[in-house]
Amino acid sequence: MAKEVKLILMAVTAVVLVSTRPAWAGGMKVIANPSVQAASITLAELKSVYMEEKNSLADGTHVQPVVAKGGAAHEIFLRMYLDRSDPALQIYYRSLVFTGKGSMPKAVQSDAEMVAYVAKTKGAIGYVTANASVEGVKVLEVK
């Protein structure tokens, strides 16, 4: 009996964990400057761009990441796509700067500022909350 209960609890836990990821994704959009050719981006590409391991997508389009200084979209993005906390990400970026291997990405205060910056900056890629106006940028599907 105890073995059956454990199996049921493990199954319920797995369902809850799997079902929460799409809910997080529904809370944000990944956006890009219209110069970015791609209509979608893989999770691996997105993470590589934000971890400054790559500066172009599979199609050769040069991209530069833009981060939010906080907020709902930022927290969702960090948990879902980078699997890091904000302090851990800041330490990571500072270590890149200190070792000369990278630089701090542009950081913005709000969804409106993110959209405005991404819209005017060739190759920029960022993220906003799901209900943010995305006029002037394209929304990328994350696969």
N, C-alpha and C positions, 0 to 999 in steps of 0.2 A: 504494500500500500504506500509506504513512504517513498519508494522508488517511483511510483506513478505520479505522486504529488510533485516530486522534484522535476520529472520530465514535463509535466504540465506547466510548472512555474518557469522552466527554461524556455518553453515554447512561447508563453505569453510575453516574457521579457524580450525575446527575439523579435516578435511581432511589433511590440512597442518601439523598440530601437529602430527597426527598419521603417516603420510608419512615420517617425518624427522627422527624418531627413527631408522628405518632400514638403512637410509643413514649414520647415526652415526655409527651403528654397522658395516657397510661395511668398516669403516675406521680403524678397529682394530680387533685383535684376542685375545682370552683368551687362555693361554698356561699353560701346567703343565709338571712336571717331569714325565718321563715314568713310574715311580713307582706308580703314581696315577692310580688306576684301572678304574675309571669312564671315559666314552667317552663323557659325557655331564654333565652339572651342571645346577641346577635351578637358576633363578635370586635370589630367597630367600637365597639359600645356598651360592651363591657368595657374596652377601651382608653380610651375617652373618660371613663368613670367614674374609672379609676385615674389618668388624667392631669389630673383635675379640670377637664375641659372641660364635663362635664355632671354633674348631680346627680340625674337621673331617667332611667328607662328609657322606651322607646317607648310603653309603656302608661300612662305618667304616674307610676309608682311612684317615690317618692323613695328614693334609695340613698346609702349612704356607704361608701367603701372602707376595708378593714382590711388591713394588710400584716403579713407575718411579718418578724421581725428577722434571719432567715437560715434555712438548712435546705434540704432537697431540693425541697420544693414551691415555696419562694420562688424558687430558681434556675430551676426549670422554668417557673414563671409569668413571670418576667422575660424569659427567652429566647423563649418561645413566644408570649406575648400582648402584651408591651410592647416587645420588641426593644431592651431596655436592660440595662445592668449595674446592680448595686446602687449603686455609687458615683454613676453617672450619674443614677439615679432620686432619690437623696438630694439631689444638687445641684439637680435640677429642682424638687423639693418646697421646698427652701430658697429658691430664687429666687421661687417663688410667695408664700411667706411674706414675704420681704423686700420685694416689690413690692406687697404687700397684695392679691394676686389669689387667694390660696388659703391653705390651712393644711396642716400635717403630718397625715397620716392616723393613726389609732390604730395602734400597732404592738404585736404580741404575740410572746411567746417560743416558743410551741409549738403543735402542732396542737390539743391539748386546750384551751389558752387561746383559740385562734382559734374553735373550735366553741362554747365557753362564751360568749364575747363576742358572737359573731354570733347565737347563740340568744336572748340577752337584750336585744339592741339592735335596735329597730325600724329596718328599712331597711338593716341592715348586710349587706355582701357581702365574702366573703373566699375563701381557698383553703387546702386541706390536702392531705397526701399521700393517695394512693389507698387505702391501708389504714387510714386514720384512722376512728374511730367518728364518725358524723355524726348522732347522735341529737339531736333538738331543732332541727335545721336542715333546709333543703331543698337538694338538689343541683341545680344549674342545668346544662343542656346548653349547651355553647358551640358556636354554629353559624358 
